[in-house]
């Protein structure tokens, strides 16, 4: 009986150590993502403020920074959020900043995803109908959106995510990563 107790105690200790390791890793990823986004945001804002695109590293209305193309800035005042947006999605890019998952501003079917990092999209769940979201592109055009709906989708509901009548969709994982907090918005300007 003592031998079994020691085995369970050892396994429990290992699981606790692993949990602490993963927690520290997640917190470090969140901190790094916040610092990187802040740095890139500063570069983009400086570029937009100078309004001189003649010698910038622009490709298809994006700016190339540290090997990634950014379309501009998303701002959500009600949750005090302002972030750069990367032009294409993959999991490595998602660790840096929110990414375009599907669509575009021009076709009114833009879907932007972001990690649920504290420094990224964690607080999307707090948005309410009527909240305003802006996207400023690299040509200094600002697009205004109003939150129409906040819903929860399953990870398997990809078509429901991208095929909607809304002009802008933002999404991130729920805190347990089992579902997606999905914010639907319509363009107002």
C-alpha positions as CSV (number, residue, x, y, z in Angstrom):
1,X,0.0,0.0,0.0
2,X,2.9,2.4,0.8
3,X,4.4,1.6,-2.6
4,X,1.2,2.6,-4.4
5,X,0.9,5.8,-2.3
6,X,4.5,6.7,-3.2
7,X,3.8,6.1,-6.9
8,X,0.6,8.3,-6.9
9,X,2.4,11.0,-4.9
10,X,5.3,11.0,-7.4
11,X,2.9,11.1,-10.4
12,X,1.0,13.9,-8.7
13,X,4.2,15.9,-8.1
14,X,5.2,15.4,-11.7
15,X,1.8,16.6,-12.9
16,X,2.0,19.7,-10.7
17,X,5.5,20.5,-12.0
18,X,4.3,20.1,-15.6
19,X,1.3,22.4,-14.9
20,X,3.5,25.1,-13.5
21,X,5.9,24.8,-16.5
22,X,3.0,25.2,-18.9
23,X,1.6,28.1,-17.0
24,X,4.9,29.9,-16.9
25,X,5.4,29.2,-20.6
26,X,1.9,30.7,-21.4
27,X,2.6,33.8,-19.3
28,X,5.9,34.3,-21.1
29,X,4.3,33.9,-24.5
30,X,1.6,36.4,-23.5
31,X,4.3,38.9,-22.3
32,X,6.4,38.5,-25.4
33,X,3.3,38.9,-27.7
34,X,2.4,42.1,-25.9
35,X,5.9,43.5,-26.2
36,X,6.2,42.6,-29.9
37,X,2.8,44.0,-30.7
38,X,3.6,47.2,-28.9
39,X,6.9,47.6,-30.8
40,X,5.2,46.9,-34.2
41,X,2.3,49.2,-33.3
42,X,4.8,52.0,-32.6
43,X,6.5,51.5,-36.0
44,X,3.1,51.5,-37.8
45,X,1.8,54.6,-36.0
46,X,5.0,56.4,-36.7
47,X,4.7,55.5,-40.4
48,X,1.1,56.6,-40.6
49,X,1.9,59.9,-38.7
50,X,4.7,60.7,-41.2
51,X,2.4,60.0,-44.1
52,X,5.3,59.5,-46.5
53,X,5.1,56.2,-48.2
54,X,7.7,56.9,-50.9
55,X,10.5,55.0,-49.3
56,X,8.7,52.5,-47.1
57,X,8.8,48.8,-47.5
58,X,5.2,48.4,-48.8
59,X,3.8,45.3,-50.5
60,X,0.2,45.2,-51.6
61,X,-0.9,47.9,-49.1
62,X,1.0,46.2,-46.2
63,X,4.1,47.2,-44.4
64,X,6.9,44.6,-43.9
65,X,8.2,44.6,-40.3
66,X,10.5,41.9,-39.1
67,X,9.5,39.5,-41.9
68,X,5.7,39.9,-41.5
69,X,3.3,42.0,-43.6
70,X,0.9,44.1,-41.5
71,X,-2.3,45.6,-42.9
72,X,-2.6,48.3,-40.2
73,X,-4.2,48.7,-36.8
74,X,-7.3,47.5,-35.0
75,X,-8.6,49.6,-32.1
76,X,-11.3,48.6,-29.7
77,X,-11.7,51.5,-27.2
78,X,-14.3,49.8,-24.9
79,X,-11.7,47.2,-23.9
80,X,-8.7,49.6,-24.2
81,X,-7.1,47.6,-27.1
82,X,-5.0,48.7,-29.9
83,X,-3.0,46.2,-32.0
84,X,-1.3,45.7,-35.3
85,X,-2.9,43.2,-37.7
86,X,-0.9,40.7,-39.7
87,X,-2.0,40.2,-43.3
88,X,-2.1,36.3,-43.3
89,X,-2.8,33.7,-40.7
90,X,-0.6,30.9,-39.3
91,X,0.1,29.8,-35.8
92,X,3.5,31.4,-35.6
93,X,2.2,34.8,-36.7
94,X,-0.7,34.5,-34.2
95,X,1.8,34.4,-31.4
96,X,2.9,38.0,-32.5
97,X,-0.4,39.7,-33.3
98,X,-3.9,39.1,-34.5
99,X,-4.1,37.9,-38.1
100,X,-6.5,38.0,-41.0
101,X,-8.1,34.6,-41.1
102,X,-10.4,35.2,-44.1
103,X,-11.7,37.9,-46.4
104,X,-11.0,41.6,-46.6
105,X,-12.2,45.1,-45.8
106,X,-13.1,45.7,-49.4
107,X,-15.3,42.6,-49.8
108,X,-17.0,43.2,-46.4
109,X,-16.2,39.7,-45.1
110,X,-13.1,40.3,-43.0
111,X,-12.4,37.7,-40.3
112,X,-9.6,38.5,-37.8
113,X,-8.4,35.9,-35.2
114,X,-6.2,36.4,-32.3
115,X,-4.9,34.5,-29.3
116,X,-6.7,34.8,-26.0
117,X,-3.6,36.4,-24.6
118,X,-4.2,39.1,-22.0
119,X,-2.4,41.5,-24.4
120,X,-4.4,40.4,-27.4
121,X,-8.0,39.2,-27.7
122,X,-8.7,37.9,-24.2
123,X,-11.3,40.5,-23.4
124,X,-13.4,40.2,-26.6
125,X,-16.0,38.5,-24.4
126,X,-16.7,41.8,-22.7
127,X,-17.8,43.5,-25.9
128,X,-21.5,44.5,-26.2
129,X,-23.8,45.5,-29.0
130,X,-23.1,49.1,-30.0
131,X,-19.3,49.1,-29.1
132,X,-17.2,50.6,-31.8
133,X,-14.2,49.0,-33.5
134,X,-11.9,50.8,-36.0
135,X,-9.4,49.5,-38.5
136,X,-6.9,51.9,-39.9
137,X,-5.1,50.5,-43.0
138,X,-1.6,51.5,-44.2
139,X,-3.1,54.1,-46.6
140,X,-4.5,55.9,-43.5
141,X,-8.1,54.9,-44.3
142,X,-10.1,54.3,-41.1
143,X,-13.0,52.0,-41.2
144,X,-15.6,52.0,-38.4
145,X,-17.6,49.0,-37.3
146,X,-20.3,48.5,-34.7
147,X,-20.6,45.3,-32.7
148,X,-23.9,43.6,-33.5
149,X,-23.6,40.3,-31.8
150,X,-21.2,38.3,-29.5
151,X,-21.7,34.6,-29.8
152,X,-19.9,31.3,-29.0
153,X,-19.0,28.9,-31.9
154,X,-17.5,25.5,-31.8
155,X,-14.0,25.1,-33.3
156,X,-15.6,22.8,-36.0
157,X,-18.0,25.6,-37.2
158,X,-15.5,27.1,-39.6
159,X,-18.1,27.8,-42.3
160,X,-20.3,29.5,-39.8
161,X,-17.3,31.7,-38.9
162,X,-16.4,32.8,-42.4
163,X,-19.7,32.7,-44.2
164,X,-21.8,35.3,-42.5
165,X,-23.7,38.5,-43.4
166,X,-21.4,40.6,-41.1
167,X,-18.7,42.9,-42.5
168,X,-16.2,42.1,-39.7
169,X,-15.8,39.1,-37.4
170,X,-13.3,38.8,-34.6
171,X,-12.7,35.6,-32.7
172,X,-10.5,34.0,-30.1
173,X,-10.6,30.9,-27.9
174,X,-12.6,30.7,-24.8
175,X,-10.5,30.4,-21.6
176,X,-10.9,26.6,-21.7
177,X,-10.0,26.6,-25.5
178,X,-13.1,24.4,-26.2
179,X,-15.0,27.1,-28.1
180,X,-14.6,30.4,-30.0
181,X,-15.8,33.8,-28.7
182,X,-17.0,35.4,-31.9
183,X,-17.7,39.1,-32.3
184,X,-19.9,40.1,-35.3
185,X,-19.8,43.7,-36.5
186,X,-21.2,45.8,-39.3
187,X,-19.5,48.7,-41.0
188,X,-21.0,52.1,-40.1
189,X,-18.7,54.5,-42.0
